Amino acid sequence: MDKFIIKGGNILDGKITISGSKNSALPILAGALLAEEGECVIDNIPDIRDIDIMLEVIRELGAEIEYDKNEHRVAINAKNINNYKAPYDLVRKMRASFLVMGPLLGRFRQAEVSLPGGCVLGARPVDLHMKGFQSLGAKTFEGEGYIKAKAENLTGSTVYFDRPSHTGTENIILAAALAEGKTRIINAACDPEVVDLVRFLNKMGAKISGAGSTLVEIEGVNKLTGVNYKAMPDRLVAGTYACAAAITGGEVLLETADEESLQMPLMKMRAMGIDITGGNGGIVVKGPERLKPVDITTFPFPGFPTDLQACFMSMCTIADGVSNIVETVFENRLSHAMELMRLGANIKVLGDRAVINGMEHLQGASVMASDIRAGAALVLAGLCAEGTTELLRVYHIDRGYEKIDEVLKNVGADITRVSD
C-alpha cells in the first residue's frame, strides 16, 4: 500500500497541464454502451483508478475495449454486448459505476446493477435514480444486493428531482435517450460534466436540449451510433492545483483549465488574496504572502463545489483570521478536519460547520486519506507544513488524480511515493 512522504516549505512554480475530467469521462464511457453501431473513441481520458474500474465493468458487460493510457484514449465497441448485469465485485469499488444502469435499461429494457460503493461521504441513496426510471415506465426492486429494473417499454415522462443530483440526472438522460417520446427532467443538475455528457450523446444522434439548466428535455430516438469525442478538462483537478499554488505562495500556470467552470471557487480565492489571471489557454494562480480568511457554503453547481471544500479548508488553516465552512451537500464530509488537526490546525467542527482559526504554520505528522478529495487536501497541507508529513492510504487519491506526486514534483514540490 503506497504512501506519500512530503517535505513542506517548497514554493511551487511552473506549469501544470490539467487532465481530462473524471466526472465527465465516467458517464461518457457509460454512454458508449448505447451505441449499437460503430465505435466510440474518447480522448482526454485521465489515467486514474476510477477509469480502470469503469472499463472493467463495461468489459464485463461484453463490450470490446482498447485503452491507450499514453494517448489518454479509449475505444469502445458495444455492438455485441451480451450481458445486462454489473457485478458486485466491481461496482462496490466505485459509486459512479452505477451509471451503467441508465444505458442498459435504455438499450435492453432491463438492467441489474449491484448497490454502489466508493467514498464514505454519508448517505448517498440511489432512490432518485429509481424514481426516475419508474417515471419512464420501468419496474424497479432490490434483491440480493442488486438494484434491478425492467420495462416492457420506456416512455417519455416528466421526472422531478427533490434536489439536483448530477449522477441521477445523467442516469435518467442515458435511459431516456432511447425511450419513446419526450422526457423532461425538472430540477436537473447544471454541472458542466452533465453538459459534456449531453454534447457526446447528441453527437451520437441523441436529441437533448437544456443541459446546463434546471430543465433538460430528451426526445427519444431509435438508435445511437459511435463517434469520436474529447472529454472536458477536470475543473476539480484544476481547482486542487490552484490551491496548491496558493497554499505555498507560488505561481503556477494551469494549462487548459476552464475559468468559466470555476467561477465560484476562483471568486473565493480572490477574496483570500490570491491573484488569478485567465487567458492564454489556461489560468495563472499566484499566492500571497499570507492568505486571508474566507466563508464558504457548499452547494450544487453553480454554487461552491463540495469536491473542493477540503482543499479550501487546508488553505484556511494558515489564513490570517477565522474562516467558516458549511457543508450542505454530503452529511459526512468534514472528516479531513481531524487529520488537519493532527498537523496542528485549529479547527472546531460543529455539525455541518467547521470554524477554522488560521495558524502561522502547520507541523508535519502522520495522517491518513479517507476519500479522494480529503486525500488531496492533506497533500496540500503537507506542502506548506514545516517538517515531514507522511500520508497513508493514497490509493484514495489515485482514484481521482493522475500521478499527483509526479505533477507536483515537476513544479517544485518535495513529495515521494513509497511502497510498503
Summary of the structure (lengths in Angstrom):
residues: 420
radius of gyration: 21.3
end to end distance: 5.6
largest distance: 63.9
contacts: 1601
relative contact order: 0.16
helix: 34%
strand: 29%
